[in-house]
Amino acid sequence: MKTSSARELAPYDDDWLYTRAASVAYQLYMRKKCGVHALRKHYGGNKRFGTCTEHYRAAAGKNIRYVMQELIQAQIVGMAKFVSDDDKEVIVGKSLTRKGITDMDRIAAQIMKEKSGKK
């Protein structure tokens, strides 16, 4: 399955979905909150038309939605809510839960420890 209409081929790696899940979790960690549309823009790219000019295409949303659902099921991602002026909760996208943030911090600390130990 292709990850975007701009891509010519599907990923070669059999475990590409795990890599995409880690990347989505990282994007949520860095951006604090975002939705599928913003991630489609992030993973999109220019579609080539041979000798004609390139045009931007967003990535496939099904892959991102599926990864988000799996991360929600693992309790790493939750809904990002905003309380408006008239005391109504509005969902503004997805964000990492406390468990997700601690997992990402732990992984980042492990990587930093490995890098500093190799020098």
Secondary structure, 3 states (H helix, E strand, C coil): CCCECCCCCCCCCCCHHHHHHHHHHHHHHHHCCECHHHHHHHHCEEEEECCEEEEEECECHHHHHHHHHHHHHCCCEEEEEEECCCCCEEEEEEEECHHHHHHHHHHHHHHHHHHHHHC
